[in-house]
């Protein structure tokens, strides 16, 4: 090929070259472990009846999910039933997020 002219791609070959000293050792390998581990024994707060929950439980949950250090201004714990049923918590923060 002439200087400054690249050869056609059909003339180029690519080889896999193993790197020396990069062979995995048993300490580098990981083992897959199958199974389930229960992380939270408490049922979801929105699935519990509002009569069983205290203001402190709502406040702790709000602080955990929002990262806010203040308590919430207002709270609505409701359920909707029809063809599809749902339960939800709606928190209104005390201050604007910005």
LINJOKA-V128613 format. One record per pair of residues at least 24 apart in sequence whose C-alpha atoms are under 8 Angstrom apart, sorted by sequence separation. I is the first residue (numbers start at 1). GAP is how many residues later the second one is. D is the distance in whole Angstrom. If there is no record, write none. Layout:
i->I gap->GAP d->D
i->I gap->GAP d->D
This chain:
i->70 gap->24 d->7
i->50 gap->27 d->7
i->62 gap->29 d->7
i->46 gap->31 d->7
i->47 gap->40 d->7
i->46 gap->41 d->6
i->46 gap->42 d->6
i->46 gap->43 d->6
